[in-house]
Amino acid sequence: MQMAQRINEGAYLTFSLEREEYGIEMHRVLEILGTSAVEPLKGVSSLVRGVLPWRGKKIPVLDLRQCLGKSPLDLPHQSCVVTVAAKDWEGSIHTMALLVDGVREVVQVWNENLEQGPRADEDPRAEYLKGLAQCQERLVILLDLDVLAKLEELEEVKY
């Protein structure tokens, strides 16, 4: 497999969105929480499901299903929120939360299992993807947290 330049081998937290499995770098994961504390917001994009009180501040909750072109769901009990650290346009580290269908496991991704993701003209989600990894005989789609952190919709929420 051909490795993408911006993908690193290492530990990745995997989670599900519909029938697909996604992964984010484990060293970026801060905490995994339930959805009961998510406070809805009015007047912001539907990509932002609300804010989450977290360690003395409120952080935006990004609905990954909608970001990736999937249909939104109500907050079912099996959904969870993954708090992560990501870089904004200036390179500053910010905390945000990702609403996912469910967390699966931590997998080790090796360079020989990495490949470039789809091009933007092939897949509308391509801008959010770092690449793909073959892990334990299944395909994991690796997300680029820094690109997600730069979404205009998150700028509507002060964090």
N, C-alpha and C positions, 0 to 999 in steps of 0.2 A: 504494500500500500504506500502511496505517496503521502508524506507528512506535510501538513500546512505549516507555514512559518510561525504563526501566532498561537499554536497549540503546544502545550507542554505536557510531558508525561508526568504522572503523579496520581494522587488519590482524588477521586471525583465522587461527590454525592449525587446519586441518581434518584430521579423522581418521575412520576408519570403525569402525562397530560393526555387525556383520552387513551388511545392505544399505543402511544409512542413513549419512549423512554428518553429523558434528557439528563444531562449531567452538568454540574458546575464544580469548579475547583474547590476542593475541601478546605483549603487554607483560607478561603474567602467566606466560609459559612460561620456565622456567629452563634445562631441558636435556631432550634426548630420548635414552633409553638402551634397551638390550636388556633382556630379562627374566632373563638368566642370573644376575644378582646378587640377585634377589628371594629373601629368606629366609622360608620359610613360618612361620606362627605357629600354635600350638595354643591352643584355648580362647577364640578370638575369633570374631566373626561372619564368615560366609562372604563378606560384602561386602569385608572386609579380606583381601587375598590374602597379606599378609605385610608385611615391612619391607624397605627398601632402604637399604643403607649409602650415604650420600651426603654428601660434604664433611665427614667427621668425625662425623656423627650418623646415626641411623636414622630414616627417615621412613616413615609408613604408605603402603601401596600399595592404593588403592581400585579394586575391580573394577567398572568402569563398566557392563559388560554386565549384571551382577546389579542394580546400582542402578537401571537403566533397564528392568528386567523382562525381560531377555533371558537365555537359558540360558548358564551359565558354560562355559568351555572350559579344557582343560589349557593350560599355557603353551606354545603352539606357537612355532616359531622366527620366524614373521613378526610376532608380537605385539611390542609395545614399551611402554615406560613413559615417560610424559611428566611430568616434575617441574614443579610449578606453585606459585605463591604465592597464598594465599587468606586471607581474613579470618575469624576465629572470632567467637563471640558477643560478646566484649569489643572487637572491632575490631582485635585484634592480628594481625599477619601471620604465617602459618605456612606451612611447606613440606609438601606432600604429593605423592604420585605417583598417576597415573591409568593403569591398565592398559587399553590400547586394542588393537583388532585390527591397526591399521596407520595410520601417518601419511600423509596425502595431500599437502597443499601449504599455502602461506600465500595467502589471498585477501584482497582489499580489499573491505570491506563499506561501502556508502554509505547514507545515511539513506533515500533513495528506494527502496532495496531491502529495507528492514526492515519486519517486521510482527509484531504481537502473536502469541505462541504460543497453544496450546490452553488452555482453562480446565481446572481440576482435575477437574471433573465430566465432561469430554470425554476426558481422557487422564491416566492415573495418573502419568506422568512429568512432568506440568506443573510441579510444584513445583521441579524441577531446571532448568527451561528459562527462558531470558531471552526468547526469541522465535525468529523464523525470518528467514532472509535468502535472497533469490534471487541466487545468484552464478554467473555464467557458465552460465546456463540450467539450473542445478540448485538444489535446495533444501538449505540448510544449517541444521541445528538448532543454535541457540546455547545453550550451557550456562551456568548460573550457578555459578561456582566457589565463591562465598561460601556459598551454600546447601549445596553438597556438603561443604564444610569443617565444617559444623555438625552433621553426622550423628552420632548417638549412638554408632554403631559405631566411629567414629574416636576417641572418648573412651576406649575400651578400650585403645588403644595410646598410650603416653606418647611424645609427640614435641615 
